[in-house]
C-alpha cells in the first residue's frame, strides 16, 4: 500500500463521505506546517484518487486541517433564474456548470444530454440546487464523481468486482456495514453482494483503512457532511449488536444537515407567484414578469392561462396581474391563473361542441349582444328567436335583448 497523500503530502487522517446524490466531501489532516495553496487537490489512497478543491483550511501546529469537496468546490455559488423553451439538457446543464467551472462527466448518456424539454424553469439559488432540480425533473440522479466531474443520469447499479475485504460488522436490519478493504473500492451507485450502495464513508487513520456503507434500503439521508468524526473502531463478532450499530449511527447521523449548505435549498414549486402580464400572444399564452426575483430572470414566456373551464379563452391586458404556478410541482410545467379579483380581463370567449344552458330568473347584458345563429327562448316550450341589434317581437313580447328570461 502506497503512502496516502494529498498533492504529494502525507495524509495523517481522513474522513471522506460519498453520497449517491450530491457531492463528496472530505475532512483531511495533513503532515504539513503550512497551508496548501494549490487550486486543485487530489487525494490518493493506494492509487484510488478523488479530485476536488479546497473549501476551507487552517494550520494547527505542524499539521494542516482542511475540508475538500469534489470538483471546483463552487456548487454553492448562486445562479440567477432562467426559463427555457424547447432546450436540450446539455445546454441547460452546461449553463449551470459554466458558472462554476465544473465539467460534465463524459459517462453521461448522450441520449440524456440530447433530450429536449418543452419547458423548464431554473429558479434563483445555488448551482448545486439547480442541478439537483434538473435531475429530479428528469427522474434522474446527479453526483460529483471521484474524478471531479459532474454526472447526471439514471442509476444502472452495476455489480462491483470482488476485492479482498473483511466485514467486521453488518447490520442487516438497517442496511449498514463496516468494511475493512485492502483498497477503497466501495462506491455509491454500485451494487455489492446484490445490495445497492447509497452512501460510503471512507476513513483513514494512519495505515488503518475503513469504509462505512449505507445500503439503499437504509432510512438514511445520503448527503455529505463536513464535520470531523472519530475513526470507527473495529467491531468484533463478539461485540454487542446494539453497540456496533450505535457506532455506525454516529458516523451517519451528521450527514442530514449539511447538504443544504453545500447544495442549497430548492424553491417551492407548490407556491403561487404573483406576476405582471407583459403581453398576451396570439395563441392565448402569456409573457410574464414574476414579482419574486428568485424566479424572475428575464421573464417567462409562452405560459398557458388556465381556467378549469373547457373551451374558455380569456383576453387580458398588459400590465394586469396573474398568479404563476407550476402544475404538478414540476418546473417543466409553468401555468397562470387569473388574479382573484379578475382584474385586467378584456374579453371571454366560450367555444363548445354542445349546448350552453343558463338557468336564471334574470339574465342582464349591458352593451350590444351579437349572436351568430339562433337563440332558443324557453318560455313554456322552446321557441327559436333570431337576434339582431333591432327589436324583435317574440312570444315574450318586444325586447331589446331577446334572451330567455328577459
N, C-alpha and C positions, 0 to 999 in steps of 0.2 A: 504494500500500500504506500503510495507516494504521500509526501507531507501535504496535508490540507492547507490551502493558501488562498489569499485574495490578492490578485495582481502581483503574485510572487512573494507576498508577505505572509508569514506563518499565522494560521488561524489557531487561537487557543481554545475558543469555544464558538459554537454556532447553534442557533435555533432558526430554522427556515420553514415557513408554513406555505404550503402549496394547495390552494383550493381548486376545485373543479371549475368554479366560476369566479372570475376576478383576476387579481394579480398576486404573485407570490411576494412575500416579504421576509427578509432575513435580519436577525439581530446577531451581530458579529463582535468578537473580541479579538484584537489583532496584536501580535507581538511587535509593537512599533511605538516609538516615543513621540511621533508627530503625526499629524493628520494626512491621510491620503487626499490628494487633490485631483486625481485622475477623473476626467468626465465620465468615463465608462469603467465599470468594475466587473471583474469576472471571479466568481467563486469556483474553486476547483477542488473536488474531493475525489482522489483516485481516478482522474480522467473524466469524471462527470462534472459538467460545468453549468453554472447559472450566470447569465449575463444581464446586468442591470446597471443602476445608477444610485448615487448617494441621496438619501432623504435627509439625514442629519447625523452628526457625529461629534465626539468630544474626546480629548486626551485626558486620561486619568493615570498619573504616574508614568509608568513606562508602557502603558497599553492604550490602544485606541479602540473606543467603543463606538459602533455605528449601526445605523439602520439602512439597509439596502433593499430596493424593490426592483422588480423586473422591468425591462425596457428602459424608457427615458426617465422614469420617476416623475412624469409630468401629467399623468392622467387626472390629477387633481385640478389642473388648470380649468378655469371657467371658459365655456364656449357660449356664444350668443345663440338665440333662437333662429331657426331657419326652417322653411317649409318647401317641400319638394313635390313636383308633379311629374309622373312618368320618368322616374330616375332610377338608375341601376344601383344595386347595393355597393358595388365597387366605388362609385362616385360618392355616395353618402358616407361610407366608411372612410374613404380617402380624405374627405373634407375634415373629418374629426381628427384623423391621425396627422394631418398637415399642421394642426395647431400644436401638437406635442412633439413632433419629430419621430414618433414611433413608426415602425414598419409592419405592414400586414404580413402574416405568415405565408410563405409560398405553398403551405399544405392546405390552405383554404380551397374548397372545391370550386373550380371555375364556374360551374353551373349556378352556385350560390352568388358569386360575385356578379354574374351577368343577369341575375334576376332583376326585373324591373317592377317597382312598386308604383301603382297608380297614384297614391298619395302617401306622404309620410311627413310628420311634423316633429322637429327636434326642438324641445324647449331649452331655455337657458339653464345651465347647470354645468357640472364637471364633465370633462371629456369621457371619463370612465362611465358616468351615469348615462351619457348619450349612447355609448357603445352597448351598454347593458340593455337599454331600452330597444335599440335596433335589434339586438339578438332576441329579446323577448318577443318582439313583433314578428320576427321571422321564425318563432318557435325553435330557436337555436340556442347554443351556449357560446360564451366567449371567455377566454382566459389569456393571460400572458404566459407564454411558454418558457421553458428553461433557456432557450436561445435568445430571449428578449423580444421576440416578435409577438404580435397580437393575432390570436387565432379566433375565428368565428365559424361556427358550423354545427352540424348535428352529430351527436355522440355516436360512435360506432362500437365502442367498448372492446377493442382488440385485447387478446389474451397476452399477458406478459410472459416472456420466456422464463423457464425455471433457472434460478440462480441460487447459489448457496445462501441459506437464510435460516437462522434459528428463531423460533417463535417462543419467547419466554412466557408470554401471557396472551390469552384471547378471550374476549367477552362476546360470545355468540348472541346473547340476548340483545345487546345494544349495538352490535356490529362494529366492534373495535378490536384492534390488535396491536400488540407491541412486538416489533421485529428487530432482530439484530443481524442485518445482512452484511455480507462482505463489501458490497457496494450499495449506494443509494439508488437502487433500481426501481423501487416502488413509486409509481407516478399516478396522479389523479387522471380520471378519464379512461383508465385502462382496467382490465379485469385480472384479478389474481385469485386463483383457485375458485373460479366461477363466481366471484363476487366483485361487484363494481366499486372501484375506489373513488371516494368523494373528496377526501382530504388527506394529505400526507404532511406530517411534521417531522422534518429531519433534524436530528440533534447530534451534536458532536462535542465531546469533552475530552481533550487530549487525543488519544487514539481510539476512544470508545465511540462507535457509531450506532445510533438507534433511529428507527423510524416508527412513529406512532401513526396508525392508519385508522380512519373512519370510513366504513363502507357506506354505500349509497342508502341502504335501508336504515341507517342510524339517524335518529332525530337530532341532527346537529346542523347548525347553520354554517355552511362551508365558506367562510370569509377569512381574509388574512388578519393577523394581529401583529403588533409591533412590540408588545411588552416582552421583556425578558422573562424566562421561566427556568427553574432549576432543571437540570438534566434528569430524565426519567431513570429511576433506579431499577435495575434488572429484577423483575419479579420472578419468583421460582414457582414451580408447580405446587410446592407445599405452602405457599403464602395464601392467606385467606382471599377468596374471590372479591369480597367487598373492598378490601384494602387495595388490591391491584386495580380494581375498577375505579376507585376513587382517585388514584394517581392519574389514570387516563383522563378522568373527568376534569382534573385540574389543568391538564395540558390543553384540553379542547375548550374549556369554559371561556377564556378571554377572547375567543375568536369572534363572537357575535357583534361586539360593539364597535369594532374598528373599521369595518368595511365602509360605512357611510362617510367617514372622514377621508378615506382614500379614494373611493369610487364616487361617493356623493349620492344624495337622495334624488329620486326621480320626481318630476312634477306629477300632481294628482290629476289624472285624466278623467276622473269621475266628477270633476268640478265643472261648473258653468263659468264662462269667462265673458264678461261684458265687452262688446266690440262695437266699433263705428263702421258703418257701411261706406266704403269708398265709392263703389259703383255696383250696379247690377248688370250682369252680362246678358246677352241675347237668349241664352239657354235658361235664364232664371237664376243661375248661381250668383254668388256674391263675392266681391273682393272686400276683405275685412282688415281692419287695423285693431287688434286686441288692445284693451287698456293695460293688461298685465305685461310688463316689459319682459318677463321671463319667456313668453311665447310670441312676443310681438314681431321681432325681426324686421323685415321689410314688408310685413303684412302677409296675409294668406289669401290665395285666390281660388276660384272655382269651388267655393263652398256651397253645397246644396242647402236650400232653405226647406226645412221640414215642418209640416203642419199636422200630420196624422190624419189628414182627410184626403182620400184618393181623388185624383183629378183636379185638385185645387192648386191654382197658381196665384201667388201674391206678388204684386209690384211694390217695391219700397223705394223711397227716395234717398239719394246720397246724403250722408251726414246723420241719418237716423241710427237708432241703437237696436242691436240684436244680441242674442245670447249665443256665444260659440260653445260647442261641446264636442265630445268625441264619442261616437257610437261604439258601444261595447267596450268602452275604456281603451280604445285602440287608436294609436297615433296615426294610423293609416286611414282613419275614417272621420275627418272633421265634418261637422254639420252645424247649422244655425237654426235657432228658433226665434220667433218674433218676441220683441220686448213685451213684458207683461201688460203694459198699458196699450199695446197695439200702435204705438206712435210710428209715424213715417209711412203708413200704408197708403199707397196711391191707388191701388185697384185690386180687385179679387176676381178671378175667373174660375168657374167650376165646370168641368167637362166630364160627362159620364156617358156610358153606353146604355144606361137605363133611365128611368124617370127620377125626378127630384120632387118630393112631396113636402109642402109647407102646410102645417096644420096650426092655425092660429085664429082667434076671434077677429083680429085686425092685422093686416099687413100694410105698412105705411112706406111709401117710397118718396123721398124728397129729391126732385130732379126729374129728368126725362127718362122714360122707360123705352128701351129699344129691344124688340123681340124679332127673331127670325123664325118663322113658322107659326104655329098656333098655340094659344093658351086655352086650356080646358077649365072652365069655371064649374066648380062642384056646388051647384045650387039646387039641391034636391036630387038632380041627376046630372051627369056630365053634359056640358054644353060647350061646343067649340066656339072660341072667340078670337077673331083676328084683331091684331093690335097694330095701331099706328099712333102717331103723335096727335091725331084728331080724336074728338069724342065719338064714341060708338054706342048705339043703343044695344043693350043686352037684356037677357031675361031678368037681370037685376036692376035694370034702369040705366039711364045715362051715367057715364063715369069718365072722368079724366084719365084714370088708370084702371082699365078693365081687368082687374085681377080678382080671383075669388076672395070673398070676404070683405071687399071694399065697396 
